[in-house]
């Protein structure tokens, strides 16, 4: 089976097939939580029967994107995964057969019209962003935004200091209410004051926002297994991550696992192989995937 980085980005949506659960929080492999973040479950699906504050799907706007593909919550329903696969298949065929690999107006299947527009944390998109143009727009981050906001029309989008709750009205997405983000603060395990002391995160991410400050998303050369400025002779505890950075805490946890499982890792000489499928999705990868699917269809028809 032919695979590339673009294609494996959609594997995360297999959680939609786990319909025995009412909610699932997905975290990328390079996301490290500092505490249980299951308070999102309770705020979306209260066990005491109270009115939910968050919608059944929760998405975080990120630095320059309206949806963070490395951390989100979905509510699996029967047939959801099959519907999502059909959306991916339709989009991929459009990419190959249409005039453009990705239609910036229609995106994954919806034309965004004012007053509706998307937001990022930095606001780099401007006040009236309606085109589908951000990192991962034609891959997982675009699909996540489309699926939760325009297809399911049931999502809470956490954007900086407020939360947008979207619902469905007459078959269209409607902004139901705005909620101040501050109400999530009591649930955080890392205080805003301590989060700002994390040098790595402070320079890159919206760490004053909950739940973003309760986890660390390592990117690029900032991934601990790629970092070169790690002092392996230092001893670290949970408190250290609040005064230094999450990279050292990641190694602290790995050392505990190494000792428990007796793996005898050489921390001063860890060798990380090159990523097998690349480091980011490209439009060229879409064509490769579609060609492979068509080839498989032809082979199947000969049986």
C-alpha positions as CSV (number, residue, x, y, z in Angstrom):
1,X,0.0,0.0,0.0
2,X,1.4,3.4,-1.1
3,X,1.5,5.9,1.7
4,X,2.8,9.5,2.2
5,X,2.5,12.2,4.8
6,X,-0.6,13.6,3.3
7,X,-2.4,10.3,3.5
8,X,-1.4,9.3,7.0
9,X,-2.7,12.7,8.3
10,X,-6.2,11.3,7.9
11,X,-5.5,8.2,10.0
12,X,-6.3,10.2,13.1
13,X,-9.9,10.4,12.0
14,X,-10.3,6.6,12.6
15,X,-11.4,7.6,16.1
16,X,-14.8,8.3,14.5
17,X,-15.2,4.5,14.2
18,X,-15.0,4.1,18.0
19,X,-18.7,4.6,18.5
20,X,-18.7,2.9,21.9
21,X,-17.4,6.2,23.3
22,X,-19.4,9.4,23.4
23,X,-16.3,11.6,23.2
24,X,-12.7,11.1,22.2
25,X,-9.8,13.5,22.6
26,X,-7.1,13.0,20.0
27,X,-3.5,14.0,20.6
28,X,-0.7,13.9,18.0
29,X,2.4,11.8,18.9
30,X,4.4,15.0,19.5
31,X,1.8,16.4,21.9
32,X,2.6,15.9,25.6
33,X,-0.1,16.6,28.2
34,X,0.9,17.7,31.7
35,X,-2.3,16.4,33.3
36,X,-5.6,14.7,32.5
37,X,-7.6,16.9,30.1
38,X,-10.8,15.0,30.6
39,X,-12.5,18.1,32.0
40,X,-13.4,18.7,28.3
41,X,-15.5,15.5,28.5
42,X,-17.4,16.8,31.5
43,X,-18.0,20.2,30.0
44,X,-19.3,18.7,26.8
45,X,-21.1,15.6,28.2
46,X,-21.9,16.2,31.9
47,X,-22.4,13.1,34.0
48,X,-24.7,15.0,36.4
49,X,-27.2,15.8,33.8
50,X,-26.6,19.5,33.7
51,X,-26.6,21.6,30.5
52,X,-23.4,21.2,28.5
53,X,-21.2,24.3,28.1
54,X,-19.1,23.0,25.3
55,X,-20.4,21.3,22.1
56,X,-19.8,17.6,21.3
57,X,-16.9,18.5,19.1
58,X,-14.1,20.8,20.3
59,X,-11.5,22.5,18.1
60,X,-8.6,24.8,19.0
61,X,-7.7,27.7,16.8
62,X,-3.9,27.8,16.6
63,X,-1.2,30.3,15.8
64,X,-2.0,30.8,12.1
65,X,-4.8,28.3,11.6
66,X,-8.5,28.1,12.6
67,X,-8.1,24.4,13.6
68,X,-5.3,22.6,15.3
69,X,-4.9,19.1,13.9
70,X,-2.8,17.9,16.8
71,X,-5.4,18.3,19.5
72,X,-9.2,18.1,19.2
73,X,-12.2,16.3,20.6
74,X,-14.8,14.5,18.4
75,X,-18.1,12.7,19.2
76,X,-18.2,9.5,17.1
77,X,-21.5,8.5,15.6
78,X,-22.6,5.5,13.6
79,X,-21.7,6.1,9.9
80,X,-19.5,9.1,10.6
81,X,-16.2,7.5,9.6
82,X,-17.7,6.2,6.3
83,X,-19.1,9.7,5.6
84,X,-15.7,11.3,6.3
85,X,-14.0,8.8,3.9
86,X,-16.5,9.8,1.2
87,X,-15.7,13.4,1.7
88,X,-11.9,12.7,1.4
89,X,-12.5,10.6,-1.8
90,X,-14.6,13.4,-3.3
91,X,-12.0,16.0,-2.5
92,X,-9.2,14.0,-3.9
93,X,-10.9,13.4,-7.2
94,X,-11.7,17.1,-7.5
95,X,-8.0,17.8,-6.9
96,X,-7.0,15.6,-9.8
97,X,-9.8,16.2,-12.2
98,X,-10.4,19.9,-11.5
99,X,-8.4,23.0,-12.7
100,X,-6.8,23.4,-9.3
101,X,-5.4,21.0,-6.7
102,X,-7.3,22.8,-4.0
103,X,-10.1,25.4,-4.5
104,X,-9.4,28.2,-2.0
105,X,-13.0,29.4,-2.3
106,X,-14.8,26.1,-1.8
107,X,-12.2,24.3,0.3
108,X,-13.4,21.0,1.5
109,X,-17.0,21.7,0.2
110,X,-18.2,25.0,1.6
111,X,-17.9,28.6,0.5
112,X,-17.4,30.8,3.5
113,X,-19.4,34.0,3.2
114,X,-19.5,37.0,5.4
115,X,-20.2,37.7,8.2
116,X,-18.8,34.2,8.7
117,X,-15.1,34.0,8.6
118,X,-12.3,32.0,10.2
119,X,-10.0,33.1,13.1
120,X,-6.5,32.2,14.2
121,X,-4.7,33.2,17.4
122,X,-2.4,35.6,15.7
123,X,-5.0,37.2,13.6
124,X,-2.7,37.0,10.6
125,X,-5.6,36.2,8.3
126,X,-7.2,39.7,8.8
127,X,-10.7,40.6,9.9
128,X,-12.6,39.0,7.0
129,X,-10.9,35.7,6.2
130,X,-13.1,33.6,4.0
131,X,-10.7,31.7,1.8
132,X,-9.4,28.3,2.7
133,X,-5.8,29.2,3.0
134,X,-3.7,28.1,6.0
135,X,-1.2,25.4,6.9
136,X,-2.8,22.0,6.3
137,X,-5.8,23.5,4.6
138,X,-6.0,20.7,2.0
139,X,-5.1,18.0,4.6
140,X,-6.1,17.2,8.2
141,X,-6.6,20.8,9.5
142,X,-8.9,21.8,6.7
143,X,-10.9,18.6,6.9
144,X,-11.2,19.0,10.7
145,X,-12.6,22.6,10.3
146,X,-15.0,21.5,7.6
147,X,-16.2,18.4,9.3
148,X,-17.0,20.0,12.7
149,X,-18.3,23.4,11.6
150,X,-19.9,22.9,8.2
151,X,-20.7,19.2,8.0
152,X,-21.7,18.2,11.5
153,X,-22.5,21.9,12.5
154,X,-21.9,21.1,16.1
155,X,-18.6,22.5,17.5
156,X,-17.0,24.7,20.1
157,X,-14.0,26.5,18.6
158,X,-11.6,27.9,21.2
159,X,-10.1,31.1,19.9
160,X,-7.8,33.1,22.2
161,X,-10.0,34.8,24.8
162,X,-13.4,33.4,23.6
163,X,-15.2,30.3,22.6
164,X,-17.5,30.1,19.6
165,X,-20.3,27.6,19.9
166,X,-21.7,26.6,16.5
167,X,-25.0,24.8,15.9
168,X,-27.2,24.0,12.9
169,X,-30.1,26.1,11.7
170,X,-32.0,25.3,8.5
171,X,-29.1,23.1,7.3
172,X,-26.5,25.8,7.8
173,X,-23.9,26.5,10.4
174,X,-25.0,29.2,12.9
175,X,-23.0,30.9,15.6
176,X,-25.1,30.1,18.7
177,X,-23.2,31.9,21.4
178,X,-19.8,33.4,22.5
179,X,-18.3,32.3,25.8
180,X,-15.4,34.0,27.5
181,X,-12.5,31.6,27.6
182,X,-11.8,32.5,31.2
183,X,-14.3,30.0,32.5
184,X,-11.9,27.2,31.6
185,X,-9.1,28.6,33.7
186,X,-10.1,26.8,37.0
187,X,-9.7,23.5,35.2
188,X,-6.1,24.0,34.1
189,X,-3.3,22.1,35.8
190,X,-0.7,24.6,34.8
191,X,-1.2,28.2,36.0
192,X,-0.9,31.1,33.5
193,X,2.0,32.5,35.5
194,X,3.9,29.3,35.4
195,X,3.0,28.7,31.7
196,X,4.7,31.9,30.8
197,X,7.9,30.7,32.3
198,X,8.2,27.9,29.7
199,X,10.7,29.5,27.3
200,X,10.0,27.0,24.4
201,X,6.3,27.4,24.5
202,X,6.3,31.1,25.3
203,X,8.0,31.9,21.9
204,X,5.6,29.8,19.8
205,X,2.2,29.0,21.3
206,X,-0.9,30.5,22.9
207,X,0.0,29.2,26.3
208,X,-2.2,31.6,28.2
209,X,-5.2,29.8,26.7
210,X,-6.9,26.7,28.3
211,X,-6.5,23.9,27.4
212,X,-3.4,24.9,25.4
213,X,-1.3,25.5,28.4
214,X,-2.1,22.0,29.8
215,X,-0.1,20.4,27.0
216,X,2.9,21.0,24.9
217,X,3.0,20.5,21.1
218,X,6.6,20.0,19.9
219,X,7.2,21.1,16.4
220,X,10.1,21.1,14.0
221,X,13.6,21.1,15.6
222,X,11.8,21.8,18.9
223,X,10.8,18.1,19.2
224,X,12.8,16.7,22.1
225,X,14.1,13.8,20.1
226,X,15.5,16.3,17.6
227,X,16.7,19.0,20.0
228,X,20.4,19.5,20.4
229,X,20.6,21.8,23.5
230,X,19.4,19.3,26.1
231,X,21.5,18.9,29.3
232,X,21.2,15.1,30.0
233,X,23.0,15.4,33.3
234,X,20.3,17.5,34.9
235,X,17.6,15.9,37.1
236,X,14.1,17.2,36.4
237,X,10.7,17.0,38.1
238,X,7.3,18.1,37.1
239,X,7.9,21.5,38.6
240,X,10.9,22.0,36.4
241,X,8.7,22.1,33.3
242,X,7.1,25.2,34.7
243,X,10.4,27.0,35.1
244,X,12.4,25.7,32.1
245,X,10.6,23.9,29.3
246,X,8.7,20.9,28.3
247,X,11.6,19.3,26.4
248,X,13.5,18.5,29.5
249,X,10.3,17.2,31.2
250,X,9.8,14.9,28.1
251,X,13.2,13.4,28.7
252,X,12.5,13.1,32.5
253,X,9.5,10.9,31.7
254,X,11.5,8.9,29.1
255,X,14.2,8.2,31.7
256,X,11.5,6.9,34.1
257,X,10.2,4.6,31.4
258,X,13.7,3.5,30.5
259,X,14.4,2.6,34.1
260,X,11.2,0.7,34.5
261,X,11.5,-1.3,31.3
262,X,15.2,-1.7,31.5
263,X,15.8,-0.5,27.9
264,X,19.3,0.9,28.7
265,X,18.9,3.9,26.3
266,X,22.0,5.9,25.6
267,X,20.6,9.4,26.2
268,X,23.7,11.2,25.0
269,X,23.7,9.5,21.7
270,X,20.1,9.0,20.7
271,X,19.8,8.6,16.9
272,X,16.5,9.5,15.3
273,X,15.9,8.2,11.8
274,X,14.5,10.4,9.0
275,X,10.7,10.6,8.8
276,X,9.6,7.8,6.5
277,X,6.7,9.7,4.9
278,X,8.1,13.2,4.9
279,X,7.5,16.1,7.3
280,X,4.5,17.9,5.8
281,X,1.8,17.2,3.2
282,X,2.1,18.5,-0.4
283,X,-0.4,18.7,-3.3
284,X,1.9,16.4,-5.2
285,X,1.1,13.7,-2.6
286,X,-2.6,14.0,-3.4
287,X,-2.1,13.0,-7.0
288,X,0.0,10.0,-5.9
289,X,-2.7,8.8,-3.6
290,X,-5.5,9.2,-6.2
291,X,-3.4,7.4,-8.8
292,X,-2.8,4.5,-6.4
293,X,-6.6,4.3,-5.6
294,X,-7.4,4.2,-9.3
295,X,-4.8,1.6,-9.9
296,X,-6.4,-0.5,-7.1
297,X,-9.9,-0.1,-8.6
298,X,-8.7,-1.3,-12.0
299,X,-6.9,-4.3,-10.4
300,X,-10.1,-5.1,-8.4
301,X,-12.3,-5.0,-11.6
302,X,-10.1,-7.6,-13.2
303,X,-10.9,-10.1,-10.4
